Amino acid sequence: MTGVFRSERGRQLVHERYRQLLDAAPLRCEELHVSTREGDTFVLASGAETHPPLLLFHGGATCSAMWLNDLPLLSRHFRVYAIDMIGEPGLSAPSRPSMQGEAHALWLDDIWDALDMTQARIAGTSQGGWLALDYAIRRPARVQSLALVAPAGIARQRISMALRVAPLMLFGNWGRRRAVDYVMGMRADQLPREARAFHDFFLLTQAHFAHRTTFIPVFDAAQLASLKLPVLAIVGARDVAFRSATTQRRLKACVPQARVICQPDSGHGITDYAPTLWDFFLGDGGQ
C-alpha cells in the first residue's frame, strides 16, 4: 500500500483526475502548500485577500474537489480556504494521527499561523464536520461561527451502514456504485448536472483509497455545551451514516443557540447547501 492508497497506480489515477477537476472548475483557485507538523497540506484559496476568512473541511474518503461548485458563491464575500485533510485521498500528507487527542487541532494551528489568521468561520461536512467541531471545542477563540453538513461526532456511526456497504465493495464498479448510492441517498442520475463529475471522481477514489478502520469519536455533552458561538447544522432525515434524529436532539439539548435544518428527503449526501451556508455566515453566523 502506498500512503493512504492501495497502490501507486491508484494514487496516480486519483490525483490525475483531481487535477482535471481543478482545471475544469468554474472558478480558478490559488494552490497553496502549507508546511505543518504532519507534513505538507494542500489548500485551495479563492476570494479577495481582504475578505474575512472562511475555512472548508471536506468529508472523509474524498478531498476539496467536493467544494469546487460552491466556491463562486462563497468567494464573493469571503477569503475561502478549502483544506485537503491529512490522511485522505487529496494532495495533503498521508499522515493519520489519532482522532482521540489534539493532534488534528495542532495541525490546524499550523495552518492558522501560516495563513496569518486570528479567527475564521468554518464549514465542515461529515468527517469534516467532526474536524470543525473538534477545533471549535479545543480552540474556541479562533472560531467565529460553525456550519455543519451531515456532521460526524454528534451521533455514533451506524454499524448497519458498514455491514451493508462492505459486501458491495467486493463487486467492482457495480458494487461501488450501489454502495455510494446507498450512502449518499440518491442515484447519480438524481444529482444536479454540475455535481456528476465529482460523483464519478468519488467512485474512482473508492476503488483505490484505503479507508480508515476506526470509528470517529463522539463528543460528550460537556464538550458540545462548551460551544458558545453561532452554529448551523444541516442533516438529512434518511442519513444511513449517522442517525439524524440523535444529531438534532443532542444539538438542541447541548447547544441551544444552534439552528438545525432537517431535509426530509435527503440522505448523507446533502446537495445545494451553499446558499444556506452563505446566508448563515452573512447573517447571525457572521456576527
Secondary structure as the mmCIF struct_conf table of DSSP 4:
data_model
#
loop_
_struct_conf.conf_type_id
_struct_conf.id
_struct_conf.beg_label_comp_id
_struct_conf.beg_label_asym_id
_struct_conf.beg_label_seq_id
_struct_conf.end_label_comp_id
_struct_conf.end_label_asym_id
_struct_conf.end_label_seq_id
STRN STRN1 THR A 2 THR A 2
TURN_TY1_P TURN_TY1_P1 GLY A 3 VAL A 4
STRN STRN2 PHE A 5 PHE A 5
BEND BEND1 ARG A 6 ARG A 6
HELX_RH_AL_P HELX_RH_AL_P1 GLU A 8 ASP A 23
TURN_TY1_P TURN_TY1_P2 ALA A 24 ALA A 24
BEND BEND2 PRO A 26 LEU A 27
STRN STRN3 GLU A 30 THR A 36
TURN_TY1_P TURN_TY1_P3 ARG A 37 GLU A 38
STRN STRN4 GLY A 39 SER A 46
BEND BEND3 GLY A 47 GLY A 47
TURN_TY1_P TURN_TY1_P4 GLU A 49 THR A 50
BEND BEND4 HIS A 51 HIS A 51
HELX_LH_PP_P HELX_LH_PP_P1 PRO A 52 PRO A 52
STRN STRN5 PRO A 53 PHE A 57
TURN_TY1_P TURN_TY1_P5 GLY A 60 ALA A 61
BEND BEND5 THR A 62 THR A 62
HELX_RH_3T_P HELX_RH_3T_P1 SER A 64 TRP A 67
TURN_TY1_P TURN_TY1_P6 LEU A 68 ASP A 70
HELX_RH_AL_P HELX_RH_AL_P2 LEU A 71 LEU A 74
TURN_TY1_P TURN_TY1_P7 SER A 75 HIS A 77
BEND BEND6 PHE A 78 PHE A 78
STRN STRN6 ARG A 79 ILE A 83
TURN_TY1_P TURN_TY1_P8 ILE A 86 GLY A 87
BEND BEND7 GLU A 88 SER A 92
BEND BEND8 MET A 99 GLU A 102
HELX_RH_AL_P HELX_RH_AL_P3 ALA A 103 ALA A 114
TURN_TY1_P TURN_TY1_P9 LEU A 115 ASP A 116
BEND BEND9 THR A 118 THR A 118
STRN STRN7 ALA A 120 THR A 125
TURN_TY1_P TURN_TY1_P10 SER A 126 SER A 126
HELX_RH_AL_P HELX_RH_AL_P4 GLN A 127 ARG A 138
HELX_RH_3T_P HELX_RH_3T_P2 PRO A 140 ARG A 142
STRN STRN8 VAL A 143 VAL A 149
BEND BEND10 ALA A 150 ALA A 150
BEND BEND11 ALA A 152 ALA A 155
HELX_LH_PP_P HELX_LH_PP_P2 ARG A 156 ARG A 156
STRN STRN9 GLN A 157 GLN A 157
HELX_LH_PP_P HELX_LH_PP_P3 ARG A 158 ARG A 158
HELX_RH_AL_P HELX_RH_AL_P5 ILE A 159 LEU A 168
TURN_TY1_P TURN_TY1_P11 MET A 169 LEU A 170
BEND BEND12 PHE A 171 PHE A 171
HELX_RH_AL_P HELX_RH_AL_P6 GLY A 172 MET A 184
TURN_TY1_P TURN_TY1_P12 GLY A 185 GLY A 185
BEND BEND13 MET A 186 MET A 186
HELX_RH_3T_P HELX_RH_3T_P3 ALA A 188 GLN A 190
BEND BEND14 LEU A 191 LEU A 191
HELX_RH_3T_P HELX_RH_3T_P4 ARG A 193 ALA A 195
HELX_RH_AL_P HELX_RH_AL_P7 ARG A 196 HIS A 208
STRN STRN10 PHE A 209 PHE A 209
BEND BEND15 THR A 214 THR A 214
HELX_LH_PP_P HELX_LH_PP_P4 PHE A 215 PRO A 217
HELX_RH_AL_P HELX_RH_AL_P8 ALA A 221 ALA A 225
TURN_TY1_P TURN_TY1_P13 SER A 226 SER A 226
BEND BEND16 LEU A 229 LEU A 229
STRN STRN11 VAL A 231 GLY A 236
TURN_TY1_P TURN_TY1_P14 ALA A 237 ARG A 238
BEND BEND17 VAL A 240 ALA A 241
STRN STRN12 PHE A 242 PHE A 242
HELX_RH_AL_P HELX_RH_AL_P9 SER A 244 CYS A 254
TURN_TY1_P TURN_TY1_P15 PRO A 256 GLN A 257
STRN STRN13 ARG A 259 GLN A 263
TURN_TY1_P TURN_TY1_P16 PRO A 264 ASP A 265
BEND BEND18 HIS A 268 HIS A 268
BEND BEND19 ASP A 272 ASP A 272
HELX_RH_AL_P HELX_RH_AL_P10 ALA A 274 LEU A 282
TURN_TY1_P TURN_TY1_P17 GLY A 283 GLY A 283
HELX_RH_3T_P HELX_RH_3T_P5 ASP A 284 GLY A 286
#
